Amino acid sequence: MIRRILILTGYFSKAVFFSLTGLILLILSLIYWAIFFPPGQGTPDVENYIILVGALGAGVTFMATLAVSSKAGRMENYPMLVRLPSRVEYLVAVLLSALLLGTILQFLVAGLALIRGPELTMARVLTIPPLWGSINLLAAVLAIHATDLVTAGWSRVILFGTLAVALILNSAAGSPDIWFSDRFNDLSNLFSRVNLLWFSDLAGNAAAWAFESPLTGLANVAGIIFWPFRAMTDAVFAGGFTPSQALAPAVLILYGAILFLVAATLFTSKDLDFLE
């Protein structure tokens, strides 16, 4: 099984990396380096280096996953898929290929950014792999759900719609008792300025309701879900992990594993529609 997965991983990685898509990803990565890490200016801030290169890794891994999934969904690969004992092996190869391509481009920019860049101590270097690796994995799995290869019906709409709602609720996690109320009051004032008094009164009533509503509990739940991102950011600026913050990368890997199980379930049970 492992040998089949590795062969497919090499095939997909080579096919995408030496294609026009791979060239575009490489050019975009170099543009990112030139903008955020200009060699003439240098990058003296270690925290800036870790966060910006981590953001690049997530973005380029997401795009690489879309490219690999598109390649895997072509009709020319159908003979390989039907010979596999399990479709999950095919999906694992897609995931590993995307992670490999994303990591290569990320490390390329990371190396270039060290030109007149920050001095990394061994303690800092050891904290980087769990940060970048966990975020890249989560980005790759989310990208798989966004592709036609895995999506079934309204699955990606439900997933990303739920994610968008959770992000909004997370914005209110700091002060959920007044955040929603303030937003509705702002909306009420906006309607009042354009003389839509009925909508203004409706938004005002919603503000009063939101002050003591189930939205407060939902915002707290969303804050807990997104805690790993805040914990890793705090750890980067603090220069090290506390015992609780050290669990944040593992929680993100757990998120990725759960989402990959969902993707595998969708992929193994759907009727595949390959592209010519």
C-alpha positions in Angstrom: 0.0 0.0 0.0 2.7 2.5 1.0 4.6 1.7 -2.2 1.6 2.4 -4.4 0.9 5.7 -2.5 4.5 6.8 -2.9 4.5 6.0 -6.6 1.3 8.0 -7.1 2.6 10.8 -5.0 5.7 11.1 -7.2 3.7 10.9 -10.3 1.3 13.7 -9.3 4.1 15.9 -7.9 6.2 15.6 -11.0 3.2 16.2 -13.3 2.2 19.4 -11.6 5.6 20.8 -10.7 6.9 20.5 -14.3 3.7 22.0 -15.8 2.5 25.5 -16.5 0.7 25.5 -13.1 3.9 24.6 -11.3 5.7 27.4 -13.0 3.0 29.9 -12.0 3.1 28.7 -8.4 6.9 29.2 -8.4 6.6 32.7 -9.9 4.0 33.6 -7.4 6.2 32.4 -4.5 9.1 34.4 -5.8 6.9 37.5 -6.1 5.8 37.0 -2.5 9.4 36.8 -1.4 10.3 39.9 -3.4 7.4 41.9 -1.8 7.6 40.8 1.8 11.3 39.9 2.1 13.1 42.4 -0.3 16.7 41.4 -0.4 17.9 45.0 -0.3 16.0 45.7 2.9 16.4 42.5 4.9 14.1 40.9 7.5 15.4 41.6 11.0 12.2 40.4 12.8 12.1 36.7 13.6 8.4 36.7 14.4 7.7 38.4 11.1 9.7 35.8 9.3 7.9 32.8 10.9 4.4 34.2 10.4 4.8 35.4 6.8 6.5 32.3 5.6 3.9 30.2 7.4 1.1 32.2 5.6 2.8 31.6 2.3 3.0 27.9 3.0 -0.7 27.7 3.7 -1.6 29.7 0.6 0.7 27.8 -1.8 -0.3 24.5 -0.3 -4.0 25.3 -0.9 -3.3 26.2 -4.5 -1.1 23.2 -5.1 -3.9 21.0 -3.7 -6.3 22.4 -6.2 -3.8 21.8 -9.0 -3.0 18.2 -8.0 -6.7 17.4 -7.5 -7.4 18.7 -11.0 -4.7 16.5 -12.4 -6.0 13.5 -10.4 -9.5 14.1 -11.7 -8.6 13.7 -15.4 -9.8 10.7 -17.4 -6.2 9.6 -18.2 -5.8 8.6 -14.5 -8.9 6.4 -14.4 -6.9 3.1 -15.2 -4.7 3.7 -12.1 -7.7 4.4 -9.8 -9.6 1.3 -10.7 -6.6 -0.9 -10.1 -6.2 0.3 -6.5 -7.6 -1.8 -3.7 -9.0 1.3 -2.1 -9.9 4.8 -3.3 -8.5 6.2 -0.1 -4.9 5.4 -1.3 -5.6 7.7 -4.3 -6.8 10.5 -2.1 -3.8 10.1 0.3 -1.5 10.4 -2.7 -3.2 13.6 -3.8 -2.8 15.0 -0.2 0.9 14.0 0.0 1.7 15.4 -3.4 0.1 18.8 -2.5 2.0 18.9 0.8 5.2 18.0 -0.9 4.9 20.8 -3.5 3.7 23.3 -0.9 6.6 22.5 1.4 9.2 22.7 -1.4 8.0 26.2 -2.4 7.7 27.3 1.2 11.2 26.2 2.1 12.5 27.9 -1.1 11.1 31.2 0.1 12.2 30.5 3.6 15.8 30.0 2.4 15.7 33.1 0.2 14.3 35.2 3.1 17.3 34.4 5.2 19.4 36.5 2.9 20.1 39.5 5.1 17.4 38.0 7.3 17.0 37.2 11.0 19.3 35.0 12.9 17.5 31.8 13.9 18.5 30.1 17.1 18.2 26.4 17.5 15.2 26.9 19.9 13.4 28.9 17.2 14.2 26.4 14.5 12.7 23.6 16.5 9.4 25.4 16.9 9.0 26.0 13.2 8.1 22.5 11.8 5.0 21.9 14.0 3.7 25.4 13.2 4.2 25.3 9.5 3.4 21.6 9.1 0.1 21.6 10.9 -1.2 24.7 9.1 -0.1 23.3 5.7 -2.0 20.1 6.5 -5.1 21.9 7.4 -4.9 24.1 4.3 -4.4 21.0 2.1 -7.4 19.2 3.5 -9.7 22.2 3.2 -8.6 22.6 -0.4 -9.4 19.0 -1.1 -13.0 19.7 0.1 -13.1 22.6 -2.3 -12.4 20.5 -5.4 -14.7 18.6 -7.7 -12.7 15.4 -6.9 -14.2 15.1 -3.4 -17.2 17.3 -3.2 -20.6 15.6 -3.2 -23.7 17.7 -3.7 -23.6 20.7 -1.3 -20.8 19.3 0.8 -18.3 22.2 0.2 -21.0 24.8 0.5 -22.0 23.4 3.9 -18.3 23.1 5.1 -17.1 26.5 4.0 -20.4 28.2 4.9 -20.1 26.8 8.4 -16.5 27.9 8.5 -17.5 31.5 7.5 -20.1 31.6 10.3 -17.6 30.3 12.8 -15.1 33.0 11.8 -17.8 35.7 12.3 -18.6 34.2 15.7 -14.9 34.0 16.6 -14.7 37.7 15.9 -17.1 38.2 18.8 -15.4 35.8 21.2 -13.6 38.5 23.0 -16.7 40.3 24.2 -19.7 38.3 22.9 -22.2 40.1 25.2 -21.8 43.4 23.4 -20.2 42.6 20.0 -23.4 41.4 18.3 -25.4 44.2 20.0 -23.0 46.8 18.7 -23.1 45.4 15.1 -26.9 45.5 15.1 -26.9 49.1 16.5 -24.5 50.1 13.7 -26.9 48.6 11.2 -29.8 50.4 12.8 -28.0 53.7 12.5 -27.2 53.0 8.9 -30.9 52.3 8.1 -31.9 55.4 10.0 -29.6 57.6 7.9 -31.1 56.4 4.7 -34.6 56.9 6.1 -35.5 53.2 6.3 -37.1 53.5 9.7 -38.9 50.1 9.7 -35.6 48.3 9.1 -33.9 50.6 11.7 -36.4 49.6 14.3 -36.0 46.0 13.4 -32.2 46.2 13.7 -32.6 48.0 17.1 -34.9 45.2 18.4 -32.3 42.7 17.2 -29.6 44.5 19.1 -31.6 44.3 22.3 -32.2 40.6 21.7 -28.5 39.9 20.9 -27.4 41.3 24.2 -28.7 38.2 26.0 -29.1 35.5 23.4 -27.7 32.1 22.5 -25.2 33.9 20.2 -23.0 34.5 23.2 -22.6 30.8 23.9 -22.0 30.1 20.2 -19.3 32.8 20.1 -17.6 31.2 23.1 -17.7 27.8 21.3 -16.2 29.4 18.2 -13.5 31.0 20.3 -12.5 27.6 21.6 -12.4 26.1 18.1 -10.1 28.8 16.9 -7.9 28.7 20.0 -5.0 26.8 18.3 -4.4 29.7 15.9 -4.3 32.3 18.7 -2.1 30.0 20.8 0.4 29.5 18.0 0.5 33.3 17.3 1.1 34.1 20.9 3.8 31.5 21.1 5.6 33.0 18.1 5.6 36.5 19.6 6.6 35.1 23.1 9.5 33.2 21.6 8.4 29.8 22.9 5.5 27.5 23.7 3.9 27.1 27.1 2.7 23.6 28.0 -0.8 24.4 26.8 0.3 26.2 23.7 2.4 23.2 22.7 -0.9 21.3 22.1 -2.1 23.8 19.5 -0.3 22.2 16.4 -1.6 18.7 17.5 -5.1 20.1 17.7 -4.8 21.5 14.1 -3.6 18.1 13.0 -6.6 16.5 14.7 -8.8 19.0 12.8 -7.1 18.0 9.5 -7.5 14.3 10.3 -11.2 14.6 11.0 -11.8 16.6 7.8 -9.7 14.1 5.8 -11.9 11.3 7.1 -15.0 13.2 5.9 -13.3 13.8 2.5 -12.4 10.1 2.3 -16.0 9.1 3.1 -17.3 11.4 0.4 -14.7 10.3 -2.2 -15.3 6.5 -1.7 -19.1 6.8 -1.9 -19.6 9.2 -4.8 -19.9 8.5 -8.5 -16.7 10.0 -10.0 -17.0 12.3 -13.0 -13.6 12.5 -14.7 -12.6 15.3 -17.0 -11.4 14.5 -20.6 
